[in-house]
Amino acid sequence: MNSKIEISNQTLLKVAFFILFCYFLFLVRQILFWVLFAFVLSVLFEKPINFLSSKIPRAGASLIVYFSFFILL
């Protein structure tokens, strides 16, 4: 009943790279949070900005939507 467990070098490399990748994500988690937050805001504000930009310039529409959002907070 003696059985050997063999682990190849390729498996060890995959595990090492996975651990390094997880550590990298841990280090940049704050940056990833803000990038995801900015993406969600841009998707959320796309429709109102497009609606208002048909009547006023896009920069003005963006300012109105962003200021309205922050006032509602």
N, CA, C and O atoms as a Tripos MOL2 file, in Angstrom:
@<TRIPOS>MOLECULE
protein
  292   291    73     0     0
PROTEIN
NO_CHARGES

@<TRIPOS>ATOM
      1 N           0.7990   -1.1960    0.0000 N.3       1 MET1
      2 CA          0.0000    0.0000    0.0000 C.3       1 MET1
      3 C           0.8430    1.2610    0.0000 C.2       1 MET1
      4 O           0.3280    2.3450    0.2770 O.2       1 MET1
      5 N           2.1020    1.1450   -0.3000 N.am      2 ASN2
      6 CA          2.9430    2.3350   -0.3990 C.3       2 ASN2
      7 C           2.7920    2.9180   -1.7910 C.2       2 ASN2
      8 O           3.1920    2.3030   -2.7790 O.2       2 ASN2
      9 N           2.2200    4.0900   -1.8630 N.am      3 SER3
     10 CA          2.0780    4.7520   -3.1580 C.3       3 SER3
     11 C           2.7760    6.1000   -3.0890 C.2       3 SER3
     12 O           2.6970    6.8200   -2.0940 O.2       3 SER3
     13 N           3.4550    6.4140   -4.1690 N.am      4 LYS4
     14 CA          4.1720    7.6860   -4.2410 C.3       4 LYS4
     15 C           3.3070    8.7110   -4.9610 C.2       4 LYS4
     16 O           2.6060    8.3980   -5.9230 O.2       4 LYS4
     17 N           3.3750    9.9020   -4.4850 N.am      5 ILE5
     18 CA          2.7010   11.0090   -5.1530 C.3       5 ILE5
     19 C           3.7610   11.7660   -5.9340 C.2       5 ILE5
     20 O           4.7400   12.2560   -5.3720 O.2       5 ILE5
     21 N           3.5490   11.8500   -7.2290 N.am      6 GLU6
     22 CA          4.5120   12.5520   -8.0740 C.3       6 GLU6
     23 C           3.8880   13.8610   -8.5470 C.2       6 GLU6
     24 O           2.7670   13.8920   -9.0540 O.2       6 GLU6
     25 N           4.6380   14.9260   -8.3700 N.am      7 ILE7
     26 CA          4.2070   16.2490   -8.8070 C.3       7 ILE7
     27 C           5.2270   16.7410   -9.8210 C.2       7 ILE7
     28 O           6.4200   16.8210   -9.5290 O.2       7 ILE7
     29 N           4.7470   17.0660  -11.0080 N.am      8 SER8
     30 CA          5.6640   17.4890  -12.0660 C.3       8 SER8
     31 C           6.1140   18.9310  -11.8530 C.2       8 SER8
     32 O           5.4990   19.6950  -11.1090 O.2       8 SER8
     33 N           7.1980   19.2730  -12.5220 N.am      9 ASN9
     34 CA          7.7050   20.6490  -12.4520 C.3       9 ASN9
     35 C           6.6950   21.6390  -13.0250 C.2       9 ASN9
     36 O           6.5710   22.7630  -12.5380 O.2       9 ASN9
     37 N           5.9820   21.2200  -14.0500 N.am     10 GLN10
     38 CA          4.9820   22.0940  -14.6660 C.3      10 GLN10
     39 C           3.8670   22.4220  -13.6650 C.2      10 GLN10
     40 O           3.4000   23.5600  -13.6130 O.2      10 GLN10
     41 N           3.4510   21.4580  -12.8920 N.am     11 THR11
     42 CA          2.4190   21.6960  -11.8800 C.3      11 THR11
     43 C           2.9270   22.6530  -10.8100 C.2      11 THR11
     44 O           2.1970   23.5440  -10.3750 O.2      11 THR11
     45 N           4.1620   22.4760  -10.3890 N.am     12 LEU12
     46 CA          4.7430   23.3830   -9.3960 C.3      12 LEU12
     47 C           4.8260   24.8080   -9.9290 C.2      12 LEU12
     48 O           4.5560   25.7650   -9.2030 O.2      12 LEU12
     49 N           5.2030   24.9490  -11.2080 N.am     13 LEU13
     50 CA          5.2580   26.2870  -11.8140 C.3      13 LEU13
     51 C           3.8720   26.9260  -11.8780 C.2      13 LEU13
     52 O           3.7190   28.1150  -11.5990 O.2      13 LEU13
     53 N           2.8730   26.1410  -12.2440 N.am     14 LYS14
     54 CA          1.5070   26.6770  -12.3120 C.3      14 LYS14
     55 C           1.0380   27.1480  -10.9390 C.2      14 LYS14
     56 O           0.4330   28.2130  -10.8190 O.2      14 LYS14
     57 N           1.3120   26.3710   -9.9200 N.am     15 VAL15
     58 CA          0.9180   26.7440   -8.5640 C.3      15 VAL15
     59 C           1.6590   28.0010   -8.1250 C.2      15 VAL15
     60 O           1.0670   28.8920   -7.5160 O.2      15 VAL15
     61 N           2.9560   28.0780   -8.4310 N.am     16 ALA16
     62 CA          3.7480   29.2530   -8.0590 C.3      16 ALA16
     63 C           3.2310   30.5030   -8.7680 C.2      16 ALA16
     64 O           3.1090   31.5590   -8.1470 O.2      16 ALA16
     65 N           2.9250   30.3950  -10.0640 N.am     17 PHE17
     66 CA          2.4030   31.5490  -10.7930 C.3      17 PHE17
     67 C           1.0250   31.9530  -10.2750 C.2      17 PHE17
     68 O           0.7170   33.1430  -10.2140 O.2      17 PHE17
     69 N           0.2020   30.9930   -9.9050 N.am     18 PHE18
     70 CA         -1.1100   31.3030   -9.3500 C.3      18 PHE18
     71 C          -0.9760   32.0440   -8.0220 C.2      18 PHE18
     72 O          -1.7020   33.0060   -7.7710 O.2      18 PHE18
     73 N          -0.0620   31.6060   -7.1830 N.am     19 ILE19
     74 CA          0.1600   32.2810   -5.9010 C.3      19 ILE19
     75 C           0.6810   33.6960   -6.1280 C.2      19 ILE19
     76 O           0.2450   34.6310   -5.4580 O.2      19 ILE19
     77 N           1.6150   33.8610   -7.0710 N.am     20 LEU20
     78 CA          2.1310   35.2000   -7.3840 C.3      20 LEU20
     79 C           1.0310   36.0990   -7.9480 C.2      20 LEU20
     80 O           0.9710   37.2860   -7.6240 O.2      20 LEU20
     81 N           0.1700   35.5420   -8.7830 N.am     21 PHE21
     82 CA         -0.9340   36.3170   -9.3470 C.3      21 PHE21
     83 C          -1.8990   36.7630   -8.2480 C.2      21 PHE21
     84 O          -2.3480   37.9090   -8.2440 O.2      21 PHE21
     85 N          -2.2180   35.8670   -7.3220 N.am     22 CYS22
     86 CA         -3.0940   36.2320   -6.2000 C.3      22 CYS22
     87 C          -2.4540   37.3130   -5.3370 C.2      22 CYS22
     88 O          -3.1410   38.2240   -4.8740 O.2      22 CYS22
     89 N          -1.1560   37.2210   -5.1190 N.am     23 TYR23
     90 CA         -0.4510   38.2360   -4.3380 C.3      23 TYR23
     91 C          -0.4720   39.5820   -5.0670 C.2      23 TYR23
     92 O          -0.6500   40.6280   -4.4430 O.2      23 TYR23
     93 N          -0.2900   39.5490   -6.3910 N.am     24 PHE24
     94 CA         -0.3470   40.7760   -7.1860 C.3      24 PHE24
     95 C          -1.7310   41.4120   -7.0790 C.2      24 PHE24
     96 O          -1.8390   42.6250   -6.8970 O.2      24 PHE24
     97 N          -2.7850   40.6110   -7.1910 N.am     25 LEU25
     98 CA         -4.1480   41.1440   -7.0520 C.3      25 LEU25
     99 C          -4.3760   41.7300   -5.6690 C.2      25 LEU25
    100 O          -5.0720   42.7350   -5.5210 O.2      25 LEU25
    101 N          -3.7940   41.1070   -4.6640 N.am     26 PHE26
    102 CA         -3.9020   41.6280   -3.3050 C.3      26 PHE26
    103 C          -3.2360   42.9980   -3.1980 C.2      26 PHE26
    104 O          -3.7470   43.8910   -2.5220 O.2      26 PHE26
    105 N          -2.0910   43.1600   -3.8680 N.am     27 LEU27
    106 CA         -1.3770   44.4350   -3.8050 C.3      27 LEU27
    107 C          -2.1090   45.5530   -4.5360 C.2      27 LEU27
    108 O          -2.0520   46.7040   -4.1030 O.2      27 LEU27
    109 N          -2.7900   45.2460   -5.6250 N.am     28 VAL28
    110 CA         -3.4380   46.2770   -6.4380 C.3      28 VAL28
    111 C          -4.9500   46.3090   -6.2320 C.2      28 VAL28
    112 O          -5.6730   46.8500   -7.0680 O.2      28 VAL28
    113 N          -5.4350   45.7370   -5.1330 N.am     29 ARG29
    114 CA         -6.8790   45.6720   -4.9170 C.3      29 ARG29
    115 C          -7.5150   47.0530   -4.8300 C.2      29 ARG29
    116 O          -8.6390   47.2380   -5.2960 O.2      29 ARG29
    117 N          -6.8270   48.0210   -4.2470 N.am     30 GLN30
    118 CA         -7.3770   49.3700   -4.1280 C.3      30 GLN30
    119 C          -7.5320   50.0100   -5.5080 C.2      30 GLN30
    120 O          -8.5440   50.6520   -5.7920 O.2      30 GLN30
    121 N          -6.5360   49.8320   -6.3510 N.am     31 ILE31
    122 CA         -6.6060   50.3780   -7.7090 C.3      31 ILE31
    123 C          -7.7250   49.7000   -8.4860 C.2      31 ILE31
    124 O          -8.4880   50.3640   -9.1870 O.2      31 ILE31
    125 N          -7.8270   48.3870   -8.3640 N.am     32 LEU32
    126 CA         -8.8880   47.6610   -9.0640 C.3      32 LEU32
    127 C         -10.2700   48.1050   -8.6020 C.2      32 LEU32
    128 O         -11.1970   48.1860   -9.4090 O.2      32 LEU32
    129 N         -10.4150   48.3900   -7.3240 N.am     33 PHE33
    130 CA        -11.7000   48.8700   -6.8130 C.3      33 PHE33
    131 C         -12.0900   50.1800   -7.4850 C.2      33 PHE33
    132 O         -13.2260   50.3280   -7.9360 O.2      33 PHE33
    133 N         -11.1590   51.1350   -7.5590 N.am     34 TRP34
    134 CA        -11.4810   52.4400   -8.1380 C.3      34 TRP34
    135 C         -11.7150   52.3540   -9.6370 C.2      34 TRP34
    136 O         -12.5380   53.0960  -10.1730 O.2      34 TRP34
    137 N         -11.0120   51.4690  -10.3220 N.am     35 VAL35
    138 CA        -11.2480   51.2750  -11.7560 C.3      35 VAL35
    139 C         -12.6420   50.6910  -11.9740 C.2      35 VAL35
    140 O         -13.3670   51.1320  -12.8660 O.2      35 VAL35
    141 N         -13.0160   49.7150  -11.1720 N.am     36 LEU36
    142 CA        -14.3460   49.1310  -11.2810 C.3      36 LEU36
    143 C         -15.4280   50.1560  -10.9320 C.2      36 LEU36
    144 O         -16.4710   50.2000  -11.5840 O.2      36 LEU36
    145 N         -15.1890   50.9690   -9.9180 N.am     37 PHE37
    146 CA        -16.1350   52.0140   -9.5320 C.3      37 PHE37
    147 C         -16.3200   53.0260  -10.6670 C.2      37 PHE37
    148 O         -17.4470   53.4240  -10.9630 O.2      37 PHE37
    149 N         -15.2320   53.4380  -11.2950 N.am     38 ALA38
    150 CA        -15.3100   54.3850  -12.4130 C.3      38 ALA38
    151 C         -16.0570   53.7750  -13.5950 C.2      38 ALA38
    152 O         -16.8270   54.4600  -14.2680 O.2      38 ALA38
    153 N         -15.8290   52.4970  -13.8440 N.am     39 PHE39
    154 CA        -16.5330   51.8220  -14.9380 C.3      39 PHE39
    155 C         -18.0360   51.7820  -14.6800 C.2      39 PHE39
    156 O         -18.8310   52.0390  -15.5840 O.2      39 PHE39
    157 N         -18.4230   51.4640  -13.4620 N.am     40 VAL40
    158 CA        -19.8460   51.4080  -13.1110 C.3      40 VAL40
    159 C         -20.4770   52.7900  -13.2540 C.2      40 VAL40
    160 O         -21.5890   52.9100  -13.7690 O.2      40 VAL40
    161 N         -19.7810   53.8320  -12.8050 N.am     41 LEU41
    162 CA        -20.3230   55.1890  -12.9520 C.3      41 LEU41
    163 C         -20.4770   55.5730  -14.4200 C.2      41 LEU41
    164 O         -21.4800   56.1780  -14.8000 O.2      41 LEU41
    165 N         -19.5010   55.2280  -15.2400 N.am     42 SER42
    166 CA        -19.5920   55.5940  -16.6530 C.3      42 SER42
    167 C         -20.7530   54.8810  -17.3350 C.2      42 SER42
    168 O         -21.4400   55.4730  -18.1680 O.2      42 SER42
    169 N         -20.9750   53.6260  -16.9910 N.am     43 VAL43
    170 CA        -22.1120   52.8960  -17.5620 C.3      43 VAL43
    171 C         -23.4260   53.4630  -17.0360 C.2      43 VAL43
    172 O         -24.3960   53.5870  -17.7830 O.2      43 VAL43
    173 N         -23.4540   53.8030  -15.7630 N.am     44 LEU44
    174 CA        -24.6610   54.3420  -15.1410 C.3      44 LEU44
    175 C         -25.0480   55.6980  -15.7310 C.2      44 LEU44
    176 O         -26.2330   55.9810  -15.9060 O.2      44 LEU44
    177 N         -24.0720   56.5220  -16.0310 N.am     45 PHE45
    178 CA        -24.3430   57.8820  -16.5020 C.3      45 PHE45
    179 C         -24.4420   58.0020  -18.0190 C.2      45 PHE45
    180 O         -24.7230   59.0860  -18.5290 O.2      45 PHE45
    181 N         -24.2190   56.9230  -18.7430 N.am     46 GLU46
    182 CA        -24.2000   57.0070  -20.2020 C.3      46 GLU46
    183 C         -25.5410   57.4450  -20.7830 C.2      46 GLU46
    184 O         -25.5840   58.3450  -21.6210 O.2      46 GLU46
    185 N         -26.6260   56.8270  -20.3540 N.am     47 LYS47
    186 CA        -27.9500   57.1540  -20.9050 C.3      47 LYS47
    187 C         -28.3670   58.5980  -20.6230 C.2      47 LYS47
    188 O         -28.7760   59.2950  -21.5510 O.2      47 LYS47
    189 N         -28.2780   59.0780  -19.3650 N.am     48 PRO48
    190 CA        -28.6830   60.4720  -19.1350 C.3      48 PRO48
    191 C         -27.8110   61.4750  -19.8850 C.2      48 PRO48
    192 O         -28.3100   62.4930  -20.3650 O.2      48 PRO48
    193 N         -26.5250   61.1970  -19.9880 N.am     49 ILE49
    194 CA        -25.6400   62.1250  -20.7040 C.3      49 ILE49
    195 C         -25.9770   62.1320  -22.1850 C.2      49 ILE49
    196 O         -26.0050   63.1960  -22.8030 O.2      49 ILE49
    197 N         -26.2330   60.9610  -22.7680 N.am     50 ASN50
    198 CA        -26.6140   60.9160  -24.1820 C.3      50 ASN50
    199 C         -27.9390   61.6330  -24.4190 C.2      50 ASN50
    200 O         -28.1030   62.3120  -25.4320 O.2      50 ASN50
    201 N         -28.8760   61.4880  -23.4990 N.am     51 PHE51
    202 CA        -30.1630   62.1670  -23.6410 C.3      51 PHE51
    203 C         -29.9840   63.6820  -23.6010 C.2      51 PHE51
    204 O         -30.5240   64.3970  -24.4440 O.2      51 PHE51
    205 N         -29.2250   64.1690  -22.6200 N.am     52 LEU52
    206 CA        -29.0320   65.6150  -22.4950 C.3      52 LEU52
    207 C         -28.1290   66.1840  -23.5860 C.2      52 LEU52
    208 O         -28.2600   67.3540  -23.9440 O.2      52 LEU52
    209 N         -27.2190   65.3760  -24.1160 N.am     53 SER53
    210 CA        -26.2930   65.9070  -25.1230 C.3      53 SER53
    211 C         -26.9860   66.1820  -26.4560 C.2      53 SER53
    212 O         -26.4170   66.8460  -27.3220 O.2      53 SER53
    213 N         -28.2060   65.6800  -26.6250 N.am     54 SER54
    214 CA        -28.9470   66.0340  -27.8390 C.3      54 SER54
    215 C         -29.4930   67.4530  -27.7480 C.2      54 SER54
    216 O         -29.8470   68.0460  -28.7670 O.2      54 SER54
    217 N         -29.5640   68.0020  -26.5390 N.am     55 LYS55
    218 CA        -30.1120   69.3440  -26.3410 C.3      55 LYS55
    219 C         -29.0360   70.3790  -26.0020 C.2      55 LYS55
    220 O         -29.1530   71.5440  -26.3800 O.2      55 LYS55
    221 N         -27.9930   69.9540  -25.2930 N.am     56 ILE56
    222 CA        -26.9030   70.8600  -24.9130 C.3      56 ILE56
    223 C         -25.5800   70.1630  -25.2160 C.2      56 ILE56
    224 O         -25.5670   68.9570  -25.4610 O.2      56 ILE56
    225 N         -24.4670   70.8980  -25.2030 N.am     57 PRO57
    226 CA        -23.1710   70.2580  -25.4610 C.3      57 PRO57
    227 C         -22.8750   69.1340  -24.4570 C.2      57 PRO57
    228 O         -23.3290   69.1630  -23.3130 O.2      57 PRO57
    229 N         -22.1120   68.1590  -24.9160 N.am     58 ARG58
    230 CA        -21.8460   66.9580  -24.1040 C.3      58 ARG58
    231 C         -21.1430   67.2850  -22.7840 C.2      58 ARG58
    232 O         -21.4450   66.6690  -21.7620 O.2      58 ARG58
    233 N         -20.2190   68.2360  -22.7890 N.am     59 ALA59
    234 CA        -19.5200   68.6060  -21.5520 C.3      59 ALA59
    235 C         -20.5120   69.1550  -20.5260 C.2      59 ALA59
    236 O         -20.4370   68.8180  -19.3450 O.2      59 ALA59
    237 N         -21.4250   69.9860  -20.9710 N.am     60 GLY60
    238 CA        -22.4440   70.5210  -20.0700 C.3      60 GLY60
    239 C         -23.3670   69.4340  -19.5580 C.2      60 GLY60
    240 O         -23.7450   69.4320  -18.3860 O.2      60 GLY60
    241 N         -23.7290   68.5120  -20.4320 N.am     61 ALA61
    242 CA        -24.5810   67.3990  -20.0100 C.3      61 ALA61
    243 C         -23.8750   66.5460  -18.9640 C.2      61 ALA61
    244 O         -24.4910   66.1070  -17.9930 O.2      61 ALA61
    245 N         -22.5910   66.3160  -19.1630 N.am     62 SER62
    246 CA        -21.8200   65.5320  -18.1920 C.3      62 SER62
    247 C         -21.7750   66.2320  -16.8450 C.2      62 SER62
    248 O         -21.9610   65.6000  -15.8050 O.2      62 SER62
    249 N         -21.5290   67.5240  -16.8620 N.am     63 LEU63
    250 CA        -21.4770   68.2730  -15.6060 C.3      63 LEU63
    251 C         -22.8170   68.2410  -14.8770 C.2      63 LEU63
    252 O         -22.8620   68.0650  -13.6590 O.2      63 LEU63
    253 N         -23.8900   68.4090  -15.6120 N.am     64 ILE64
    254 CA        -25.2170   68.3870  -14.9930 C.3      64 ILE64
    255 C         -25.4960   67.0310  -14.3540 C.2      64 ILE64
    256 O         -25.9870   66.9620  -13.2270 O.2      64 ILE64
    257 N         -25.1850   65.9570  -15.0690 N.am     65 VAL65
    258 CA        -25.4570   64.6140  -14.5420 C.3      65 VAL65
    259 C         -24.5980   64.3350  -13.3180 C.2      65 VAL65
    260 O         -25.1010   63.8240  -12.3180 O.2      65 VAL65
    261 N         -23.3060   64.6630  -13.3800 N.am     66 TYR66
    262 CA        -22.4230   64.4070  -12.2390 C.3      66 TYR66
    263 C         -22.8110   65.2560  -11.0280 C.2      66 TYR66
    264 O         -22.8530   64.7470   -9.9070 O.2      66 TYR66
    265 N         -23.0920   66.5360  -11.2390 N.am     67 PHE67
    266 CA        -23.4920   67.3860  -10.1140 C.3      67 PHE67
    267 C         -24.8180   66.9210   -9.5160 C.2      67 PHE67
    268 O         -24.9880   66.9310   -8.2970 O.2      67 PHE67
    269 N         -25.7490   66.5170  -10.3640 N.am     68 SER68
    270 CA        -27.0300   66.0090   -9.8580 C.3      68 SER68
    271 C         -26.8250   64.7550   -9.0140 C.2      68 SER68
    272 O         -27.4600   64.5870   -7.9730 O.2      68 SER68
    273 N         -25.9460   63.8910   -9.4650 N.am     69 PHE69
    274 CA        -25.6610   62.6660   -8.7140 C.3      69 PHE69
    275 C         -25.0720   62.9860   -7.3470 C.2      69 PHE69
    276 O         -25.4940   62.4190   -6.3390 O.2      69 PHE69
    277 N         -24.0950   63.8960   -7.3100 N.am     70 PHE70
    278 CA        -23.4530   64.2050   -6.0360 C.3      70 PHE70
    279 C         -24.3630   64.9940   -5.0980 C.2      70 PHE70
    280 O         -24.2280   64.8930   -3.8780 O.2      70 PHE70
    281 N         -25.2790   65.7710   -5.6470 N.am     71 ILE71
    282 CA        -26.2470   66.4700   -4.8000 C.3      71 ILE71
    283 C         -27.2170   65.4690   -4.1760 C.2      71 ILE71
    284 O         -27.6090   65.6150   -3.0180 O.2      71 ILE71
    285 N         -27.6020   64.4500   -4.9500 N.am     72 LEU72
    286 CA        -28.5150   63.4290   -4.4300 C.3      72 LEU72
    287 C         -27.8610   62.5560   -3.3630 C.2      72 LEU72
    288 O         -28.5520   61.9600   -2.5370 O.2      72 LEU72
    289 N         -26.5500   62.4820   -3.3790 N.am     73 LEU73
    290 CA        -25.8660   61.6920   -2.3430 C.3      73 LEU73
    291 C         -26.0390   62.3680   -1.0140 C.2      73 LEU73
    292 O         -25.5440   61.8740   -0.0010 O.2      73 LEU73
@<TRIPOS>BOND
     1     1     2 1
     2     2     3 1
     3     3     4 2
     4     3     5 am
     5     5     6 1
     6     6     7 1
     7     7     8 2
     8     7     9 am
     9     9    10 1
    10    10    11 1
    11    11    12 2
    12    11    13 am
    13    13    14 1
    14    14    15 1
    15    15    16 2
    16    15    17 am
    17    17    18 1
    18    18    19 1
    19    19    20 2
    20    19    21 am
    21    21    22 1
    22    22    23 1
    23    23    24 2
    24    23    25 am
    25    25    26 1
    26    26    27 1
    27    27    28 2
    28    27    29 am
    29    29    30 1
    30    30    31 1
    31    31    32 2
    32    31    33 am
    33    33    34 1
    34    34    35 1
    35    35    36 2
    36    35    37 am
    37    37    38 1
    38    38    39 1
    39    39    40 2
    40    39    41 am
    41    41    42 1
    42    42    43 1
    43    43    44 2
    44    43    45 am
    45    45    46 1
    46    46    47 1
    47    47    48 2
    48    47    49 am
    49    49    50 1
    50    50    51 1
    51    51    52 2
    52    51    53 am
    53    53    54 1
    54    54    55 1
    55    55    56 2
    56    55    57 am
    57    57    58 1
    58    58    59 1
    59    59    60 2
    60    59    61 am
    61    61    62 1
    62    62    63 1
    63    63    64 2
    64    63    65 am
    65    65    66 1
    66    66    67 1
    67    67    68 2
    68    67    69 am
    69    69    70 1
    70    70    71 1
    71    71    72 2
    72    71    73 am
    73    73    74 1
    74    74    75 1
    75    75    76 2
    76    75    77 am
    77    77    78 1
    78    78    79 1
    79    79    80 2
    80    79    81 am
    81    81    82 1
    82    82    83 1
    83    83    84 2
    84    83    85 am
    85    85    86 1
    86    86    87 1
    87    87    88 2
    88    87    89 am
    89    89    90 1
    90    90    91 1
    91    91    92 2
    92    91    93 am
    93    93    94 1
    94    94    95 1
    95    95    96 2
    96    95    97 am
    97    97    98 1
    98    98    99 1
    99    99   100 2
   100    99   101 am
   101   101   102 1
   102   102   103 1
   103   103   104 2
   104   103   105 am
   105   105   106 1
   106   106   107 1
   107   107   108 2
   108   107   109 am
   109   109   110 1
   110   110   111 1
   111   111   112 2
   112   111   113 am
   113   113   114 1
   114   114   115 1
   115   115   116 2
   116   115   117 am
   117   117   118 1
   118   118   119 1
   119   119   120 2
   120   119   121 am
   121   121   122 1
   122   122   123 1
   123   123   124 2
   124   123   125 am
   125   125   126 1
   126   126   127 1
   127   127   128 2
   128   127   129 am
   129   129   130 1
   130   130   131 1
   131   131   132 2
   132   131   133 am
   133   133   134 1
   134   134   135 1
   135   135   136 2
   136   135   137 am
   137   137   138 1
   138   138   139 1
   139   139   140 2
   140   139   141 am
   141   141   142 1
   142   142   143 1
   143   143   144 2
   144   143   145 am
   145   145   146 1
   146   146   147 1
   147   147   148 2
   148   147   149 am
   149   149   150 1
   150   150   151 1
   151   151   152 2
   152   151   153 am
   153   153   154 1
   154   154   155 1
   155   155   156 2
   156   155   157 am
   157   157   158 1
   158   158   159 1
   159   159   160 2
   160   159   161 am
   161   161   162 1
   162   162   163 1
   163   163   164 2
   164   163   165 am
   165   165   166 1
   166   166   167 1
   167   167   168 2
   168   167   169 am
   169   169   170 1
   170   170   171 1
   171   171   172 2
   172   171   173 am
   173   173   174 1
   174   174   175 1
   175   175   176 2
   176   175   177 am
   177   177   178 1
   178   178   179 1
   179   179   180 2
   180   179   181 am
   181   181   182 1
   182   182   183 1
   183   183   184 2
   184   183   185 am
   185   185   186 1
   186   186   187 1
   187   187   188 2
   188   187   189 am
   189   189   190 1
   190   190   191 1
   191   191   192 2
   192   191   193 am
   193   193   194 1
   194   194   195 1
   195   195   196 2
   196   195   197 am
   197   197   198 1
   198   198   199 1
   199   199   200 2
   200   199   201 am
   201   201   202 1
   202   202   203 1
   203   203   204 2
   204   203   205 am
   205   205   206 1
   206   206   207 1
   207   207   208 2
   208   207   209 am
   209   209   210 1
   210   210   211 1
   211   211   212 2
   212   211   213 am
   213   213   214 1
   214   214   215 1
   215   215   216 2
   216   215   217 am
   217   217   218 1
   218   218   219 1
   219   219   220 2
   220   219   221 am
   221   221   222 1
   222   222   223 1
   223   223   224 2
   224   223   225 am
   225   225   226 1
   226   226   227 1
   227   227   228 2
   228   227   229 am
   229   229   230 1
   230   230   231 1
   231   231   232 2
   232   231   233 am
   233   233   234 1
   234   234   235 1
   235   235   236 2
   236   235   237 am
   237   237   238 1
   238   238   239 1
   239   239   240 2
   240   239   241 am
   241   241   242 1
   242   242   243 1
   243   243   244 2
   244   243   245 am
   245   245   246 1
   246   246   247 1
   247   247   248 2
   248   247   249 am
   249   249   250 1
   250   250   251 1
   251   251   252 2
   252   251   253 am
   253   253   254 1
   254   254   255 1
   255   255   256 2
   256   255   257 am
   257   257   258 1
   258   258   259 1
   259   259   260 2
   260   259   261 am
   261   261   262 1
   262   262   263 1
   263   263   264 2
   264   263   265 am
   265   265   266 1
   266   266   267 1
   267   267   268 2
   268   267   269 am
   269   269   270 1
   270   270   271 1
   271   271   272 2
   272   271   273 am
   273   273   274 1
   274   274   275 1
   275   275   276 2
   276   275   277 am
   277   277   278 1
   278   278   279 1
   279   279   280 2
   280   279   281 am
   281   281   282 1
   282   282   283 1
   283   283   284 2
   284   283   285 am
   285   285   286 1
   286   286   287 1
   287   287   288 2
   288   287   289 am
   289   289   290 1
   290   290   291 1
   291   291   292 2
@<TRIPOS>SUBSTRUCTURE
     1 MET1         2 RESIDUE 1 A MET
     2 ASN2         6 RESIDUE 1 A ASN
     3 SER3        10 RESIDUE 1 A SER
     4 LYS4        14 RESIDUE 1 A LYS
     5 ILE5        18 RESIDUE 1 A ILE
     6 GLU6        22 RESIDUE 1 A GLU
     7 ILE7        26 RESIDUE 1 A ILE
     8 SER8        30 RESIDUE 1 A SER
     9 ASN9        34 RESIDUE 1 A ASN
    10 GLN10       38 RESIDUE 1 A GLN
    11 THR11       42 RESIDUE 1 A THR
    12 LEU12       46 RESIDUE 1 A LEU
    13 LEU13       50 RESIDUE 1 A LEU
    14 LYS14       54 RESIDUE 1 A LYS
    15 VAL15       58 RESIDUE 1 A VAL
    16 ALA16       62 RESIDUE 1 A ALA
    17 PHE17       66 RESIDUE 1 A PHE
    18 PHE18       70 RESIDUE 1 A PHE
    19 ILE19       74 RESIDUE 1 A ILE
    20 LEU20       78 RESIDUE 1 A LEU
    21 PHE21       82 RESIDUE 1 A PHE
    22 CYS22       86 RESIDUE 1 A CYS
    23 TYR23       90 RESIDUE 1 A TYR
    24 PHE24       94 RESIDUE 1 A PHE
    25 LEU25       98 RESIDUE 1 A LEU
    26 PHE26      102 RESIDUE 1 A PHE
    27 LEU27      106 RESIDUE 1 A LEU
    28 VAL28      110 RESIDUE 1 A VAL
    29 ARG29      114 RESIDUE 1 A ARG
    30 GLN30      118 RESIDUE 1 A GLN
    31 ILE31      122 RESIDUE 1 A ILE
    32 LEU32      126 RESIDUE 1 A LEU
    33 PHE33      130 RESIDUE 1 A PHE
    34 TRP34      134 RESIDUE 1 A TRP
    35 VAL35      138 RESIDUE 1 A VAL
    36 LEU36      142 RESIDUE 1 A LEU
    37 PHE37      146 RESIDUE 1 A PHE
    38 ALA38      150 RESIDUE 1 A ALA
    39 PHE39      154 RESIDUE 1 A PHE
    40 VAL40      158 RESIDUE 1 A VAL
    41 LEU41      162 RESIDUE 1 A LEU
    42 SER42      166 RESIDUE 1 A SER
    43 VAL43      170 RESIDUE 1 A VAL
    44 LEU44      174 RESIDUE 1 A LEU
    45 PHE45      178 RESIDUE 1 A PHE
    46 GLU46      182 RESIDUE 1 A GLU
    47 LYS47      186 RESIDUE 1 A LYS
    48 PRO48      190 RESIDUE 1 A PRO
    49 ILE49      194 RESIDUE 1 A ILE
    50 ASN50      198 RESIDUE 1 A ASN
    51 PHE51      202 RESIDUE 1 A PHE
    52 LEU52      206 RESIDUE 1 A LEU
    53 SER53      210 RESIDUE 1 A SER
    54 SER54      214 RESIDUE 1 A SER
    55 LYS55      218 RESIDUE 1 A LYS
    56 ILE56      222 RESIDUE 1 A ILE
    57 PRO57      226 RESIDUE 1 A PRO
    58 ARG58      230 RESIDUE 1 A ARG
    59 ALA59      234 RESIDUE 1 A ALA
    60 GLY60      238 RESIDUE 1 A GLY
    61 ALA61      242 RESIDUE 1 A ALA
    62 SER62      246 RESIDUE 1 A SER
    63 LEU63      250 RESIDUE 1 A LEU
    64 ILE64      254 RESIDUE 1 A ILE
    65 VAL65      258 RESIDUE 1 A VAL
    66 TYR66      262 RESIDUE 1 A TYR
    67 PHE67      266 RESIDUE 1 A PHE
    68 SER68      270 RESIDUE 1 A SER
    69 PHE69      274 RESIDUE 1 A PHE
    70 PHE70      278 RESIDUE 1 A PHE
    71 ILE71      282 RESIDUE 1 A ILE
    72 LEU72      286 RESIDUE 1 A LEU
    73 LEU73      290 RESIDUE 1 A LEU
